[in-house]
Amino acid sequence: MIAGFAMAIVLGACAISQADEVAMGAEYAEQVNAELPMITDPEVVRYLGVLGDSLARLADERGLTWRFYLVDTKEVNAFAIPGGWIYVTRGLIERMTEMDQLAGVLGHEIAHVTRRHSVEQMERIQRANLGVSLACILTGVCESGAAQAAIQIGGTAVIASYTRDDEREADEDAVRFVVRAGIHPNGMLEVLDTLLAERERNPGALDAWFSTHPTEEQRIANVQGLIARVDSAILLTLTEDSPRFHEFRARLMALPAARASR
């Protein structure tokens, strides 16, 4: 009976509803927007939002309100906040040459939100912490320093394995999203190839990207396999680039230079 009651406590505390997810995302996004420099040029912001919305409409079945932001920093990264907040850095866009590359990055980050990857990770952390706390209370297993260290290492390993799965799922969904939007998925490969080449030329310059997007070489192989499964006749009809993307990028490049983060 104690075990059943304990399980009910754990499961009840770990469930994060959509309303909770959006509220949590809004609070976190407010902090991010206050701490990071954001590009506010209306034309630049509008283009990113239109392209992002065109993908999110095809991906989102929960009726989220999506928001897309450009971070004015030289660092190369993109990230998503639960509830529908997507961020792309200026440094990443400056390394792009075609519209389908930006679409692939946005599709990948949108997929992290629709799959609730961040929420699931939070639930896993909560479950692990609650389970450990309960075991400590009931058995005293955590009293030794060695036991505490083992618990910490085990929890980290579990979360890391899910991260690899999350990246694979986000890539799978991103290919599907961009194809449905009439955009070629090769842009995803081009971004990864560009970043890998730059990492070889300038080790350490892309630490932010590679710390949040692990095993890029394996991701390239996986995305190649996903694209190979798309009907070749369909691929021939998909768009790779657009004049509006180059207008957007040129306007972005003309803004005052971004400063590197400390």
C-alpha atoms as an extended CHARMM CRD file, in Angstrom:
* protein
*
       262  EXT
         1         1  MET       CA              0.0000000000        0.0000000000        0.0000000000  PROA      1               0.0000000000
         2         2  ILE       CA              2.8540000000        2.3850000000        0.7770000000  PROA      2               0.0000000000
         3         3  ALA       CA              4.4620000000        1.6240000000       -2.5960000000  PROA      3               0.0000000000
         4         4  GLY       CA              1.1950000000        2.2930000000       -4.4530000000  PROA      4               0.0000000000
         5         5  PHE       CA              0.6570000000        5.5670000000       -2.6270000000  PROA      5               0.0000000000
         6         6  ALA       CA              4.2440000000        6.5970000000       -3.3630000000  PROA      6               0.0000000000
         7         7  MET       CA              3.7750000000        5.8810000000       -7.0760000000  PROA      7               0.0000000000
         8         8  ALA       CA              0.6260000000        8.0160000000       -7.1210000000  PROA      8               0.0000000000
         9         9  ILE       CA              2.5810000000       10.8990000000       -5.5800000000  PROA      9               0.0000000000
        10        10  VAL       CA              5.3400000000       10.5950000000       -8.1760000000  PROA      10              0.0000000000
        11        11  LEU       CA              3.0310000000       10.3540000000      -11.1810000000  PROA      11              0.0000000000
        12        12  GLY       CA              0.7950000000       13.1450000000       -9.9820000000  PROA      12              0.0000000000
        13        13  ALA       CA              3.6910000000       15.5040000000       -9.3710000000  PROA      13              0.0000000000
        14        14  CYS       CA              5.3010000000       14.7410000000      -12.7310000000  PROA      14              0.0000000000
        15        15  ALA       CA              2.3380000000       15.3570000000      -15.0270000000  PROA      15              0.0000000000
        16        16  ILE       CA              2.7790000000       18.6640000000      -16.9010000000  PROA      16              0.0000000000
        17        17  SER       CA             -0.3720000000       19.7760000000      -18.7290000000  PROA      17              0.0000000000
        18        18  GLN       CA             -0.4040000000       21.8870000000      -21.8790000000  PROA      18              0.0000000000
        19        19  ALA       CA             -1.5130000000       24.8940000000      -19.8330000000  PROA      19              0.0000000000
        20        20  ASP       CA              1.4100000000       24.3100000000      -17.4690000000  PROA      20              0.0000000000
        21        21  GLU       CA              3.7560000000       23.9500000000      -20.4330000000  PROA      21              0.0000000000
        22        22  VAL       CA              2.6490000000       27.2550000000      -21.9760000000  PROA      22              0.0000000000
        23        23  ALA       CA              2.7970000000       29.0850000000      -18.6440000000  PROA      23              0.0000000000
        24        24  MET       CA              6.2400000000       27.6950000000      -17.9270000000  PROA      24              0.0000000000
        25        25  GLY       CA              7.4080000000       28.6010000000      -21.4470000000  PROA      25              0.0000000000
        26        26  ALA       CA              6.0760000000       32.1330000000      -21.1300000000  PROA      26              0.0000000000
        27        27  GLU       CA              7.9570000000       32.6730000000      -17.8840000000  PROA      27              0.0000000000
        28        28  TYR       CA             11.1920000000       31.2770000000      -19.2960000000  PROA      28              0.0000000000
        29        29  ALA       CA             10.8130000000       33.2150000000      -22.5580000000  PROA      29              0.0000000000
        30        30  GLU       CA             10.3970000000       36.4300000000      -20.5970000000  PROA      30              0.0000000000
        31        31  GLN       CA             13.7190000000       35.7660000000      -18.9020000000  PROA      31              0.0000000000
        32        32  VAL       CA             15.4430000000       34.8540000000      -22.1720000000  PROA      32              0.0000000000
        33        33  ASN       CA             14.1380000000       37.9620000000      -23.9250000000  PROA      33              0.0000000000
        34        34  ALA       CA             15.2910000000       40.1430000000      -21.0510000000  PROA      34              0.0000000000
        35        35  GLU       CA             18.7890000000       38.6580000000      -20.9320000000  PROA      35              0.0000000000
        36        36  LEU       CA             19.6190000000       38.1430000000      -24.6170000000  PROA      36              0.0000000000
        37        37  PRO       CA             19.8680000000       40.9020000000      -27.2590000000  PROA      37              0.0000000000
        38        38  MET       CA             16.9760000000       40.5580000000      -29.7210000000  PROA      38              0.0000000000
        39        39  ILE       CA             16.7040000000       41.8810000000      -33.2590000000  PROA      39              0.0000000000
        40        40  THR       CA             13.6050000000       44.0740000000      -33.5420000000  PROA      40              0.0000000000
        41        41  ASP       CA             13.8090000000       45.2300000000      -37.1690000000  PROA      41              0.0000000000
        42        42  PRO       CA             10.1830000000       44.7430000000      -38.3140000000  PROA      42              0.0000000000
        43        43  GLU       CA             10.9510000000       43.3730000000      -41.7940000000  PROA      43              0.0000000000
        44        44  VAL       CA             13.4940000000       40.8770000000      -40.5120000000  PROA      44              0.0000000000
        45        45  VAL       CA             11.2360000000       39.7320000000      -37.6740000000  PROA      45              0.0000000000
        46        46  ARG       CA              8.2390000000       39.4810000000      -40.0060000000  PROA      46              0.0000000000
        47        47  TYR       CA             10.0060000000       37.1870000000      -42.4720000000  PROA      47              0.0000000000
        48        48  LEU       CA             11.1620000000       34.8030000000      -39.7590000000  PROA      48              0.0000000000
        49        49  GLY       CA              7.6600000000       34.6900000000      -38.3060000000  PROA      49              0.0000000000
        50        50  VAL       CA              5.9650000000       34.0440000000      -41.6460000000  PROA      50              0.0000000000
        51        51  LEU       CA              8.3270000000       31.2100000000      -42.5410000000  PROA      51              0.0000000000
        52        52  GLY       CA              8.0850000000       29.7400000000      -39.0540000000  PROA      52              0.0000000000
        53        53  ASP       CA              4.2930000000       29.9420000000      -38.9780000000  PROA      53              0.0000000000
        54        54  SER       CA              4.0360000000       28.2430000000      -42.3670000000  PROA      54              0.0000000000
        55        55  LEU       CA              5.8070000000       25.2210000000      -40.8700000000  PROA      55              0.0000000000
        56        56  ALA       CA              4.1890000000       25.3350000000      -37.4280000000  PROA      56              0.0000000000
        57        57  ARG       CA              0.6720000000       25.3160000000      -38.9120000000  PROA      57              0.0000000000
        58        58  LEU       CA              1.4480000000       21.9750000000      -40.5410000000  PROA      58              0.0000000000
        59        59  ALA       CA              3.1260000000       20.5610000000      -37.4430000000  PROA      59              0.0000000000
        60        60  ASP       CA              0.9750000000       21.7180000000      -34.5400000000  PROA      60              0.0000000000
        61        61  GLU       CA             -2.1440000000       19.7870000000      -33.5870000000  PROA      61              0.0000000000
        62        62  ARG       CA             -2.5910000000       21.4620000000      -30.1870000000  PROA      62              0.0000000000
        63        63  GLY       CA             -3.3910000000       25.0170000000      -31.2620000000  PROA      63              0.0000000000
        64        64  LEU       CA             -0.3050000000       26.6290000000      -29.7530000000  PROA      64              0.0000000000
        65        65  THR       CA              0.5230000000       30.2800000000      -30.3600000000  PROA      65              0.0000000000
        66        66  TRP       CA              3.9660000000       30.2650000000      -31.9660000000  PROA      66              0.0000000000
        67        67  ARG       CA              6.5750000000       32.9860000000      -31.5380000000  PROA      67              0.0000000000
        68        68  PHE       CA              9.8480000000       33.2500000000      -33.4440000000  PROA      68              0.0000000000
        69        69  TYR       CA             12.8010000000       35.3670000000      -32.3230000000  PROA      69              0.0000000000
        70        70  LEU       CA             16.1660000000       36.3630000000      -33.7410000000  PROA      70              0.0000000000
        71        71  VAL       CA             18.9300000000       36.6280000000      -31.1700000000  PROA      71              0.0000000000
        72        72  ASP       CA             21.4520000000       39.3310000000      -32.0750000000  PROA      72              0.0000000000
        73        73  THR       CA             24.6290000000       37.3960000000      -31.3230000000  PROA      73              0.0000000000
        74        74  LYS       CA             27.5160000000       35.9630000000      -33.3300000000  PROA      74              0.0000000000
        75        75  GLU       CA             27.1130000000       32.5990000000      -31.6210000000  PROA      75              0.0000000000
        76        76  VAL       CA             25.7020000000       29.7960000000      -33.7600000000  PROA      76              0.0000000000
        77        77  ASN       CA             22.6490000000       28.1800000000      -32.2250000000  PROA      77              0.0000000000
        78        78  ALA       CA             18.9100000000       27.5880000000      -32.3150000000  PROA      78              0.0000000000
        79        79  PHE       CA             16.7040000000       26.4520000000      -29.4790000000  PROA      79              0.0000000000
        80        80  ALA       CA             13.0770000000       25.9610000000      -28.4900000000  PROA      80              0.0000000000
        81        81  ILE       CA             11.2110000000       26.7360000000      -25.2910000000  PROA      81              0.0000000000
        82        82  PRO       CA              8.1770000000       24.6200000000      -24.3210000000  PROA      82              0.0000000000
        83        83  GLY       CA              4.8580000000       26.0680000000      -25.4180000000  PROA      83              0.0000000000
        84        84  GLY       CA              5.9200000000       27.4310000000      -28.8130000000  PROA      84              0.0000000000
        85        85  TRP       CA              8.8540000000       29.8570000000      -28.4530000000  PROA      85              0.0000000000
        86        86  ILE       CA             11.5800000000       29.3720000000      -31.0960000000  PROA      86              0.0000000000
        87        87  TYR       CA             14.9230000000       31.2100000000      -31.1650000000  PROA      87              0.0000000000
        88        88  VAL       CA             17.5430000000       31.3910000000      -33.9250000000  PROA      88              0.0000000000
        89        89  THR       CA             20.7970000000       33.3180000000      -33.6120000000  PROA      89              0.0000000000
        90        90  ARG       CA             22.0610000000       35.8040000000      -36.1190000000  PROA      90              0.0000000000
        91        91  GLY       CA             25.3430000000       33.9050000000      -36.2990000000  PROA      91              0.0000000000
        92        92  LEU       CA             23.5490000000       30.8150000000      -37.5760000000  PROA      92              0.0000000000
        93        93  ILE       CA             21.6040000000       32.6680000000      -40.2600000000  PROA      93              0.0000000000
        94        94  GLU       CA             24.7510000000       34.4390000000      -41.4460000000  PROA      94              0.0000000000
        95        95  ARG       CA             26.1460000000       31.0040000000      -42.3290000000  PROA      95              0.0000000000
        96        96  MET       CA             23.1130000000       30.0920000000      -44.4310000000  PROA      96              0.0000000000
        97        97  THR       CA             22.9050000000       30.5500000000      -48.1850000000  PROA      97              0.0000000000
        98        98  GLU       CA             19.3910000000       29.3540000000      -49.0750000000  PROA      98              0.0000000000
        99        99  MET       CA             15.8820000000       29.4410000000      -47.6620000000  PROA      99              0.0000000000
       100       100  ASP       CA             15.5390000000       25.6810000000      -47.2410000000  PROA      100             0.0000000000
       101       101  GLN       CA             18.3930000000       25.7450000000      -44.7230000000  PROA      101             0.0000000000
       102       102  LEU       CA             16.5130000000       28.1030000000      -42.4080000000  PROA      102             0.0000000000
       103       103  ALA       CA             13.3120000000       26.1190000000      -42.9120000000  PROA      103             0.0000000000
       104       104  GLY       CA             15.0800000000       22.9210000000      -41.8650000000  PROA      104             0.0000000000
       105       105  VAL       CA             16.3930000000       24.5050000000      -38.6590000000  PROA      105             0.0000000000
       106       106  LEU       CA             12.9670000000       25.9280000000      -37.7920000000  PROA      106             0.0000000000
       107       107  GLY       CA             11.2980000000       22.5880000000      -38.5350000000  PROA      107             0.0000000000
       108       108  HSD       CA             13.7200000000       20.8160000000      -36.2060000000  PROA      108             0.0000000000
       109       109  GLU       CA             13.0750000000       23.2290000000      -33.3310000000  PROA      109             0.0000000000
       110       110  ILE       CA              9.3110000000       23.1720000000      -33.9070000000  PROA      110             0.0000000000
       111       111  ALA       CA              9.4590000000       19.3820000000      -33.6550000000  PROA      111             0.0000000000
       112       112  HSD       CA             11.0970000000       19.6110000000      -30.2340000000  PROA      112             0.0000000000
       113       113  VAL       CA              8.0430000000       21.5660000000      -29.0590000000  PROA      113             0.0000000000
       114       114  THR       CA              5.3770000000       19.4010000000      -30.7400000000  PROA      114             0.0000000000
       115       115  ARG       CA              7.0560000000       16.2630000000      -29.3930000000  PROA      115             0.0000000000
       116       116  ARG       CA              7.2210000000       17.9230000000      -25.9500000000  PROA      116             0.0000000000
       117       117  HSD       CA             10.8590000000       16.8790000000      -25.6060000000  PROA      117             0.0000000000
       118       118  SER       CA             11.7230000000       19.5710000000      -23.0790000000  PROA      118             0.0000000000
       119       119  VAL       CA              8.5910000000       18.8280000000      -21.0790000000  PROA      119             0.0000000000
       120       120  GLU       CA              9.3190000000       15.1060000000      -21.0860000000  PROA      120             0.0000000000
       121       121  GLN       CA             12.8550000000       15.7870000000      -19.8960000000  PROA      121             0.0000000000
       122       122  MET       CA             11.5190000000       17.9200000000      -17.0520000000  PROA      122             0.0000000000
       123       123  GLU       CA              9.1040000000       15.1470000000      -16.1300000000  PROA      123             0.0000000000
       124       124  ARG       CA             11.9500000000       12.6350000000      -16.1330000000  PROA      124             0.0000000000
       125       125  ILE       CA             14.0350000000       14.8650000000      -13.8770000000  PROA      125             0.0000000000
       126       126  GLN       CA             11.1030000000       15.3740000000      -11.5250000000  PROA      126             0.0000000000
       127       127  ARG       CA             10.3690000000       11.6480000000      -11.4890000000  PROA      127             0.0000000000
       128       128  ALA       CA             14.0030000000       10.8280000000      -10.7830000000  PROA      128             0.0000000000
       129       129  ASN       CA             14.2640000000       13.4230000000       -8.0290000000  PROA      129             0.0000000000
       130       130  LEU       CA             10.9910000000       12.3750000000       -6.4020000000  PROA      130             0.0000000000
       131       131  GLY       CA             11.8760000000        8.6990000000       -6.6580000000  PROA      131             0.0000000000
       132       132  VAL       CA             15.2610000000        9.2830000000       -5.1000000000  PROA      132             0.0000000000
       133       133  SER       CA             13.7790000000       11.4340000000       -2.3420000000  PROA      133             0.0000000000
       134       134  LEU       CA             11.1770000000        8.7920000000       -1.5610000000  PROA      134             0.0000000000
       135       135  ALA       CA             13.7790000000        6.0230000000       -1.4640000000  PROA      135             0.0000000000
       136       136  CYS       CA             15.9100000000        8.1130000000        0.8690000000  PROA      136             0.0000000000
       137       137  ILE       CA             12.9890000000        8.6550000000        3.2230000000  PROA      137             0.0000000000
       138       138  LEU       CA             11.8210000000        5.0510000000        3.2610000000  PROA      138             0.0000000000
       139       139  THR       CA             15.1500000000        3.2020000000        3.2540000000  PROA      139             0.0000000000
       140       140  GLY       CA             17.9190000000        5.6550000000        4.1450000000  PROA      140             0.0000000000
       141       141  VAL       CA             19.8130000000        4.5130000000        1.0360000000  PROA      141             0.0000000000
       142       142  CYS       CA             21.0910000000        8.0420000000        0.3490000000  PROA      142             0.0000000000
       143       143  GLU       CA             22.9100000000        8.5380000000        3.6100000000  PROA      143             0.0000000000
       144       144  SER       CA             26.3270000000        7.6360000000        2.1940000000  PROA      144             0.0000000000
       145       145  GLY       CA             28.2490000000        9.9330000000       -0.1390000000  PROA      145             0.0000000000
       146       146  ALA       CA             28.9570000000        7.0320000000       -2.5070000000  PROA      146             0.0000000000
       147       147  ALA       CA             25.2520000000        6.2880000000       -2.9100000000  PROA      147             0.0000000000
       148       148  GLN       CA             24.4870000000        9.9360000000       -3.6670000000  PROA      148             0.0000000000
       149       149  ALA       CA             27.1920000000       10.0590000000       -6.3520000000  PROA      149             0.0000000000
       150       150  ALA       CA             25.8850000000        6.8580000000       -7.9850000000  PROA      150             0.0000000000
       151       151  ILE       CA             22.3690000000        8.2880000000       -8.1420000000  PROA      151             0.0000000000
       152       152  GLN       CA             23.5870000000       11.4860000000       -9.7980000000  PROA      152             0.0000000000
       153       153  ILE       CA             25.6060000000        9.5830000000      -12.4330000000  PROA      153             0.0000000000
       154       154  GLY       CA             22.7160000000        7.2510000000      -13.2160000000  PROA      154             0.0000000000
       155       155  GLY       CA             20.2540000000       10.0870000000      -13.6670000000  PROA      155             0.0000000000
       156       156  THR       CA             22.5710000000       11.9050000000      -16.0470000000  PROA      156             0.0000000000
       157       157  ALA       CA             23.0240000000        8.8020000000      -18.2070000000  PROA      157             0.0000000000
       158       158  VAL       CA             19.2750000000        8.3090000000      -18.5970000000  PROA      158             0.0000000000
       159       159  ILE       CA             18.7120000000       11.9100000000      -19.6680000000  PROA      159             0.0000000000
       160       160  ALA       CA             21.6110000000       11.7880000000      -22.1550000000  PROA      160             0.0000000000
       161       161  SER       CA             20.1740000000        8.7130000000      -23.9090000000  PROA      161             0.0000000000
       162       162  TYR       CA             16.8460000000       10.4780000000      -24.3770000000  PROA      162             0.0000000000
       163       163  THR       CA             18.6010000000       13.4870000000      -25.8450000000  PROA      163             0.0000000000
       164       164  ARG       CA             19.9440000000       11.3870000000      -28.7050000000  PROA      164             0.0000000000
       165       165  ASP       CA             16.4670000000        9.9840000000      -29.3390000000  PROA      165             0.0000000000
       166       166  ASP       CA             14.9750000000       13.4700000000      -29.1890000000  PROA      166             0.0000000000
       167       167  GLU       CA             17.3720000000       14.7340000000      -31.8570000000  PROA      167             0.0000000000
       168       168  ARG       CA             16.5630000000       11.8080000000      -34.1340000000  PROA      168             0.0000000000
       169       169  GLU       CA             12.8110000000       12.3260000000      -33.7330000000  PROA      169             0.0000000000
       170       170  ALA       CA             13.1100000000       16.0640000000      -34.3420000000  PROA      170             0.0000000000
       171       171  ASP       CA             15.0400000000       15.4360000000      -37.5630000000  PROA      171             0.0000000000
       172       172  GLU       CA             12.4350000000       12.9110000000      -38.7270000000  PROA      172             0.0000000000
       173       173  ASP       CA              9.6160000000       15.3590000000      -38.1030000000  PROA      173             0.0000000000
       174       174  ALA       CA             11.5040000000       18.2750000000      -39.6330000000  PROA      174             0.0000000000
       175       175  VAL       CA             11.9420000000       16.4070000000      -42.9270000000  PROA      175             0.0000000000
       176       176  ARG       CA              8.2060000000       15.6800000000      -42.9290000000  PROA      176             0.0000000000
       177       177  PHE       CA              7.2750000000       19.2750000000      -42.0630000000  PROA      177             0.0000000000
       178       178  VAL       CA              9.3760000000       20.9420000000      -44.7550000000  PROA      178             0.0000000000
       179       179  VAL       CA              8.2650000000       18.4900000000      -47.4630000000  PROA      179             0.0000000000
       180       180  ARG       CA              4.6150000000       19.1180000000      -46.5630000000  PROA      180             0.0000000000
       181       181  ALA       CA              5.3360000000       22.8550000000      -46.8020000000  PROA      181             0.0000000000
       182       182  GLY       CA              6.7470000000       22.4010000000      -50.3030000000  PROA      182             0.0000000000
       183       183  ILE       CA             10.3500000000       23.0110000000      -49.2140000000  PROA      183             0.0000000000
       184       184  HSD       CA             13.3170000000       20.7700000000      -50.0110000000  PROA      184             0.0000000000
       185       185  PRO       CA             14.7700000000       18.9000000000      -47.0130000000  PROA      185             0.0000000000
       186       186  ASN       CA             18.3130000000       19.0630000000      -48.4140000000  PROA      186             0.0000000000
       187       187  GLY       CA             18.6710000000       22.3490000000      -46.5520000000  PROA      187             0.0000000000
       188       188  MET       CA             18.9720000000       20.3790000000      -43.3240000000  PROA      188             0.0000000000
       189       189  LEU       CA             21.9790000000       18.5090000000      -44.6850000000  PROA      189             0.0000000000
       190       190  GLU       CA             23.5500000000       21.6980000000      -46.0000000000  PROA      190             0.0000000000
       191       191  VAL       CA             23.3680000000       23.3730000000      -42.6000000000  PROA      191             0.0000000000
       192       192  LEU       CA             24.9480000000       20.3810000000      -40.8730000000  PROA      192             0.0000000000
       193       193  ASP       CA             27.6680000000       20.0950000000      -43.5260000000  PROA      193             0.0000000000
       194       194  THR       CA             28.4440000000       23.8130000000      -43.2580000000  PROA      194             0.0000000000
       195       195  LEU       CA             28.7310000000       23.6610000000      -39.4850000000  PROA      195             0.0000000000
       196       196  LEU       CA             30.9100000000       20.5700000000      -39.5230000000  PROA      196             0.0000000000
       197       197  ALA       CA             33.2620000000       22.1930000000      -42.0510000000  PROA      197             0.0000000000
       198       198  GLU       CA             33.4490000000       25.3470000000      -39.9500000000  PROA      198             0.0000000000
       199       199  ARG       CA             34.1530000000       23.3260000000      -36.8210000000  PROA      199             0.0000000000
       200       200  GLU       CA             37.1390000000       21.7770000000      -38.5820000000  PROA      200             0.0000000000
       201       201  ARG       CA             38.4200000000       25.2060000000      -39.6720000000  PROA      201             0.0000000000
       202       202  ASN       CA             37.8020000000       26.9170000000      -36.3510000000  PROA      202             0.0000000000
       203       203  PRO       CA             37.4950000000       24.4710000000      -33.4370000000  PROA      203             0.0000000000
       204       204  GLY       CA             35.5460000000       25.9080000000      -30.5270000000  PROA      204             0.0000000000
       205       205  ALA       CA             33.7250000000       28.5600000000      -32.5620000000  PROA      205             0.0000000000
       206       206  LEU       CA             30.4950000000       26.5580000000      -32.6530000000  PROA      206             0.0000000000
       207       207  ASP       CA             30.4930000000       25.1820000000      -29.1310000000  PROA      207             0.0000000000
       208       208  ALA       CA             26.9660000000       26.4340000000      -28.4290000000  PROA      208             0.0000000000
       209       209  TRP       CA             25.5120000000       24.5500000000      -31.3810000000  PROA      209             0.0000000000
       210       210  PHE       CA             27.3590000000       21.3060000000      -30.8550000000  PROA      210             0.0000000000
       211       211  SER       CA             26.6880000000       21.2580000000      -27.1220000000  PROA      211             0.0000000000
       212       212  THR       CA             22.9340000000       21.2570000000      -27.7700000000  PROA      212             0.0000000000
       213       213  HSD       CA             22.9190000000       19.2000000000      -30.9880000000  PROA      213             0.0000000000
       214       214  PRO       CA             25.1360000000       16.1400000000      -30.3740000000  PROA      214             0.0000000000
       215       215  THR       CA             26.4890000000       13.5080000000      -32.8090000000  PROA      215             0.0000000000
       216       216  GLU       CA             26.1630000000       15.6380000000      -35.9420000000  PROA      216             0.0000000000
       217       217  GLU       CA             27.8790000000       13.0640000000      -38.1490000000  PROA      217             0.0000000000
       218       218  GLN       CA             25.2530000000       10.4690000000      -37.2330000000  PROA      218             0.0000000000
       219       219  ARG       CA             22.4860000000       12.9970000000      -37.7630000000  PROA      219             0.0000000000
       220       220  ILE       CA             23.7360000000       13.6490000000      -41.2860000000  PROA      220             0.0000000000
       221       221  ALA       CA             23.5950000000        9.9410000000      -42.0930000000  PROA      221             0.0000000000
       222       222  ASN       CA             20.0970000000        9.6690000000      -40.5950000000  PROA      222             0.0000000000
       223       223  VAL       CA             18.7690000000       12.6840000000      -42.5160000000  PROA      223             0.0000000000
       224       224  GLN       CA             20.2510000000       11.3390000000      -45.7490000000  PROA      224             0.0000000000
       225       225  GLY       CA             18.3190000000        8.1280000000      -45.1550000000  PROA      225             0.0000000000
       226       226  LEU       CA             15.1100000000       10.0460000000      -44.4640000000  PROA      226             0.0000000000
       227       227  ILE       CA             15.4290000000       12.0760000000      -47.6580000000  PROA      227             0.0000000000
       228       228  ALA       CA             16.1520000000        8.9280000000      -49.6770000000  PROA      228             0.0000000000
       229       229  ARG       CA             12.7420000000        7.6150000000      -48.6370000000  PROA      229             0.0000000000
       230       230  VAL       CA             10.9100000000       10.6270000000      -50.0850000000  PROA      230             0.0000000000
       231       231  ASP       CA              9.4870000000       10.0300000000      -53.5620000000  PROA      231             0.0000000000
       232       232  SER       CA             11.9970000000       11.4190000000      -56.0640000000  PROA      232             0.0000000000
       233       233  ALA       CA              9.1630000000       12.8850000000      -58.1320000000  PROA      233             0.0000000000
       234       234  ILE       CA              8.0270000000       14.8750000000      -55.0990000000  PROA      234             0.0000000000
       235       235  LEU       CA             11.5680000000       16.0860000000      -54.3740000000  PROA      235             0.0000000000
       236       236  LEU       CA             11.7470000000       17.5710000000      -57.8800000000  PROA      236             0.0000000000
       237       237  THR       CA              8.7730000000       19.8210000000      -57.1080000000  PROA      237             0.0000000000
       238       238  LEU       CA             10.1410000000       21.2400000000      -53.8410000000  PROA      238             0.0000000000
       239       239  THR       CA             11.5330000000       24.7560000000      -53.3960000000  PROA      239             0.0000000000
       240       240  GLU       CA             15.1140000000       25.2760000000      -52.2610000000  PROA      240             0.0000000000
       241       241  ASP       CA             15.3970000000       29.0540000000      -52.2700000000  PROA      241             0.0000000000
       242       242  SER       CA             13.4550000000       32.2970000000      -52.6230000000  PROA      242             0.0000000000
       243       243  PRO       CA             14.2070000000       35.9770000000      -53.3270000000  PROA      243             0.0000000000
       244       244  ARG       CA             12.4850000000       36.9190000000      -50.0650000000  PROA      244             0.0000000000
       245       245  PHE       CA             15.0260000000       34.9040000000      -48.0820000000  PROA      245             0.0000000000
       246       246  HSD       CA             17.9010000000       36.8280000000      -49.6760000000  PROA      246             0.0000000000
       247       247  GLU       CA             16.1660000000       40.1460000000      -48.9870000000  PROA      247             0.0000000000
       248       248  PHE       CA             15.7280000000       39.0510000000      -45.3760000000  PROA      248             0.0000000000
       249       249  ARG       CA             19.3450000000       37.9610000000      -45.0440000000  PROA      249             0.0000000000
       250       250  ALA       CA             20.7040000000       41.0960000000      -46.7420000000  PROA      250             0.0000000000
       251       251  ARG       CA             18.6740000000       43.3190000000      -44.4240000000  PROA      251             0.0000000000
       252       252  LEU       CA             19.9210000000       41.3250000000      -41.4420000000  PROA      252             0.0000000000
       253       253  MET       CA             23.5390000000       41.6170000000      -42.5710000000  PROA      253             0.0000000000
       254       254  ALA       CA             23.1150000000       45.3790000000      -42.9940000000  PROA      254             0.0000000000
       255       255  LEU       CA             22.1670000000       45.8770000000      -39.3520000000  PROA      255             0.0000000000
       256       256  PRO       CA             24.8730000000       46.9680000000      -36.8810000000  PROA      256             0.0000000000
       257       257  ALA       CA             27.2480000000       44.0940000000      -36.1850000000  PROA      257             0.0000000000
       258       258  ALA       CA             26.3100000000       41.7340000000      -33.3900000000  PROA      258             0.0000000000
       259       259  ARG       CA             28.6550000000       41.3490000000      -30.4940000000  PROA      259             0.0000000000
       260       260  ALA       CA             29.9500000000       38.0330000000      -29.2410000000  PROA      260             0.0000000000
       261       261  SER       CA             28.4460000000       36.7930000000      -25.9990000000  PROA      261             0.0000000000
       262       262  ARG       CA             30.7200000000       36.8210000000      -22.9670000000  PROA      262             0.0000000000
